[in-house]
């Protein structure tokens, strides 16, 4: 059974687990940024946020099967609008992908965002990550706009769906 737990930057174990997830899934950073994962990804996971948002608006989570963390996510509350939550990253170890855990993790985020009072979820998928883009489309996210960002190797595809 998949469970979700908040993570803390101050926890050595949480930081080590997030780094492990990135290192176990090198294809993600290769596809979206054209590089291998690094410790900087952990910093960005815990601290990266839109300039307009306060650090208190960001929550980070680990997804667990039993005691093993198999993935992680960050969520920004009230972004880009007051009635929306933004999924900055929902990321699973490659060994745990294509097993239904992504759908389960998204359901946990969806339920949490509903409890927080939001009506929709938004995220950005990168066009050079076709597997990720296909996942989001299968989960009911629809493209609302495209943009570019020098950080990423492809187009940034902003997607949205109503909270279930």
Secondary structure, DSSP 8 states (H G I E B T S, - for coil): -EEEEE--TT-HHHHHHHHHHHHTTHHHHHHHHSS---HHHHHHHHH---TTS-GGGEEEEEEEETTEEEEEEEEEET-SSTTEEEEEEEEE-GGGTTSSHHHHHHHHHHHHHHHHT-SEEEEEEETT-HHHHHHHHHTT-EEEEEE--TTSSS-EEEEEEE--
